[in-house]
Amino acid sequence: MSQTPDRHDTGRGTGPAIVAIPTYNERDNLETTVAAALDGCPQIDVLIVDDSSPDGTGDIADALADAHPQVHVLHRAEKQGLGAAYLAAFAWAAEHGYATVVEMDADGSHDPADLPRLLDALDRGADVSIGSRYVPGGSVRNWPLHRLALSRGAGIYTRALLGLHVQDVTAGYRAYRLDGLHKLQLDTVNSVGYCFQIDLTWRAVKAGFTITEVPIVFTERRAGASKMSGAITVEALWNVTRWGLAHRARQLRRAFRRGRIEG
């Protein structure tokens, strides 16, 4: 079910904003997450992007849309991954006149009380605001040590190879100004899993975007199964490695050309 939204302006310079929540088998979390988002920022809208969840998540999403005029649903025919879900959400938000889109997980790991701070960062001039676990004031709760080590290690590897200064490059809680997203050439994005977040961070840096990291407390999901898998990890490792090697090769070529000119 989809509705023509009556857009709610947040009262900020960011203009009307919508929270995009991708879902696949999140029936045990979705209602609580949406209710918390509306409580945390009452003037914001919510777009649930469901990939035909076999557990009935889509039906719950439709019921929430029927009950709340601020909630909208985008049903997709099959599971296509996090990246495709967010790209669909960006296109939907732009088509319906929103100025800002916020990415939020459905599993309760992102605290909706942080929404105003993410939007405030955009209002103060950021093009992208990232809810960061790894800046002072940020933290992770209830993660096993191996999961934290994987996340930290991925961040260190990515920052080193790509030369990034963003501390939480894989963060999934973030807000974008929609008027700048066209500069990121989204039609060329093919990252499927959590690598999507690294991909867009890398593109935003290269595009010269102002990126602000807002400290958040990330809490492990309350119910349901994590979507992290070996294939998702391999995709991220492969993409970051090839992007990084290409980036370093370009740097070396530029340095070589400068040296020849100066010589």
Secondary structure, 3 states (H helix, E strand, C coil): CCCCCCCCECCCCCCEEEEEEEECCCCCCHHHHHHHHHHHCCCCEEEEEECCCCCCHHHHHHHHHHHCCCEEEEECCCCCCHHHHHHHHHHHHHHCCCCEEEECCCCCCCCHHHHHHHHHHHHCCCCEEEEECCCCCCEEECCCHHHHHHHHHHHHHHHHHHCCCCCCCCCCCEEEEHHHHHHHCHHHCCCCCCHHHHHHHHHHHHCCCCEEEEECEEECCCCCCCCCCHHHHHHHHHHHHHHHHHHHHHHHHHHHHHHHHHC
